[in-house]
Amino acid sequence: MSNKDTPPPSPIASRMIQPRFGELVQGCRQLAMNHLAELLGNVFAQVDDTLFECAEKAENNQVQALFFDAMREVRRERPNLERFYHQRIAQGLSDFLEGKLPLTEPLEELDMDQLTLVGNEEYEETLLVTNMVNQVRAHCAQQLFALDQRLALLNNGSKLGEERNPFGPQAIAQAFRDTLARSVFPLRIKTILYVLFDQQVMQHLQPLYEQLNKRLADGGVLPNLKYRPQGQRQASPPPPRPTVTEKNTAATDDGAATPPPYASGDMPDMPPGDRNALFSGLAVLLAEHRRRGHKATLFGNTQSIVSFGPSSATTTYSANELLEALNRLQRESAHELAHRLRQPQPVDALKADLQRQLEAGSAQPNNTRLTDQEADVIDLVGMVFDFILDDENLPDSCKTTLSHLHTPFLKVALLDKQLFTQHHHPARKLLNAMAQAGVLYGGEGEERALLAKMHWVVERVIQDFVGDLSLFDNLLGEFNEYVTNLRQKVELRERRAMEAARGRDRLLAAREHALDAIARVTQDRDLPELVRNFLEMSWCDALTFIVLRSGEHSDEWKRACEVGEQLAWSVTPLDAAGRDHLQAIRLALLEELRKGLEVLGGYHEDGIRRLLQDLVACQHAIQAQQPQIAAQLKQELPESPLGAMLGAEGHTLVKSNGEALSERVRVLMKELSHLEFGTWFEFSDTTPARRLKLSWFSPTTRNYMFVDHTGQRVAVKSIVQLAQEMEAGKVRLVPTEQSAPLMDRALSAIYRVLQRLTSGRSPAQT
């Protein structure tokens, strides 16, 4: 904000608020305090659930502990944080009543040298606060303009400026920042709190501003004020770090920042990140494409709508004629809709049908064409739906269903160009939500019910949309509620799969301890087959269960290891003193063995008795120096119960076979070790390729567990195996851009194709 926009600030104004307005402003103060108290309560009501969800998705135990600790700390500090926040808001309003105006130094006036002195965390917080403030200013421009004018009148005619409005988004957000500054939360936790504050407070300020304006107007403060946006300037975000290229923007009449227009010769190769800049770039590319006369080479290899009409037409269709043609086309779509939804809606066929409807309603069908702007919108929407039909992320059934939204979305785009520029546009949000659900849950099995829900939404849009965008909001709410229930079912399955995997992991770790203990007992000893098999199978299982039950440092574990050692010792040749000692401990040894076998549950009493008898016979044969008799003693040991519990992982850990690993595999293993849970992989071992999510990593086996879109465990891969398959091209990470919302991906892809078409390169180069 420049100095000419606002008079030099003074700590204390010359006079207080005019007394005749005192009671009115006090009422506004109470209204604001009550409204903000309710919204702030909503923030803290969401904290536990949000942090718990973050903890479940944490990339490691340390981060998980951070979220759990933060849950307890926020719960403990909540009363103090709420109290301090309300005090800061109340103080700002009281200062305004007393004629005090705070000194401000808007961030956008800081130069780059100043910014380099700002700490990283402080800069991140500034960015978070500034972004949420700017969004409120853009969304509530009319209400804030009116409120600023009315408060200026109360302030003896002196403008406050948007930074010093005590009810403004800057004051509301800064109070929360000051509140968090009193806490010891790390930036990662603060960021979550800022996001919740934005969702629960900042995005719900418009009703407050409407009520404040109404109360002031009813009280005689500029009751006939008219909105004049030309004099308003869009607040700019803080300057980026020096490494980020600055972008100039110009203010438009509706308060939205719009990039400067591109010239056709200087279009960047990559799609601009800003949605307004992207839409402007698409308009330039479409105009250039049209100028060159390319009528059959649009994205998806479909024809431009211009190709379907007369090239020599001298008149254009009116907006009403175009809208009526679309209405007739929509009514046609609604006829036998259930049957139509089984087949995709081709883009070329829809354009041909639209041209037919236009000519049917025209007085001069052979001499009338669409305007260039309308043709561009029709072609752009057509390319979006071509992208949907070609999107590899979506199952074919979902592509087919979504393709039938083409006609109503064309109506939306012609009525409201913000479909292409506003992330929160209701129609755009609905399309993105359905596409995302299709990617995540649009498989076979019970999730086929998702397709029925998508059919229902599409039918409602085709049958009911006549221009009211609130229909999309209502349908989005119902659809999101359904997807939330579906997601909870999937997450429950995945959680159960993870719990089962953790159980197997604990079992494998216990098994490893037991095997190590048995290896120490049997090494360097030539044991009869009966005893060796018993130790390595049955007694190893008994040790495994003891580790799980009592731990490796327990007396029970130590005694069981000692029993194994005594049994191995008892079947080696002994001197007279050793044989006497064996005779003395034999009964106690057999009793310990019997107890251990009973724990396993796979032995019956008769089987235990026969096995112990054979072990004693083996001892006597060895001590009588008759090893051939001991070798003849065989015992059919029961199958280990651990086999069923361990499943595909087997009885023990997979040992490295010393195989030399390539440098690429080693690099991939290092990258995999830092990968976060929830990352999606594509496996090409089936046709079609399947996408699986990394759900869990075993620190014991170093195995990765993957689940499918239903949350079911599908594959377990060791880190070496996974890296080798990635090196061979059998497995790949799903590119992060493919997880972006559908409309964002579609418009970016269309931009790249058009940019190459207009630059003379082949579309295949995209």
Secondary structure by P-SEA (a helix, b strand, c coil): ccccccccccccccccccccaaaaaaaaaaaaaaaaaaaaaaaaaaaaaaaaaaaaacccaaaaaaaaaaaaaaaaaaaaaaaaaaaaaaaaaaaaaacbbbbbbccccccaaaaaaccaaaaaaaaaaaaaaaaaaaaaaaaaaaaaaaaaaaacccccccccccccaaaaaaaaaaaaaaccccaaaaaaaaaaaaacccccaaaaaaaaaaaaaaaccccccccccccccccccccccccbbbbbbbbcccccccccccccccccccccccaaaaaaaaaaaaaaaaaaccccccccccccccccccccccccccaaaaaaaaaaaaaaaacaaaaaaabbbbaaaaaaaaaaaaaaaccccccccccaaaaaaaaaaaaaaaaaaacccccaaaaaaaccaaaaaaaaaaaccccccccccaaaaaaaaaaaaaaccccccccaaaaaaaaaaaaaaaaccccccaaaaaaaaaaaaaaaaaaaaaaaaaaaaaaaaaaaaaaaaaaaaaaaaaaaacccccccaaaaaaaacaaaaaaaaaaaccccccaaaaaaaaaaaaaaaaaccccaaaaaaaaaaaaaaaaaaaaaaaaaccccaaaaaaaaaaaaaaaaaaaaccaaaaaaccccccccccccccccccccccccccccccaaaaaaaaaaaaccccbbbbbcccccbbbbccccccccccbbbbbcccccccccccaaaaaaaaaacccccccccccccaaaaaaaaaaaaaaaaaaccccccc
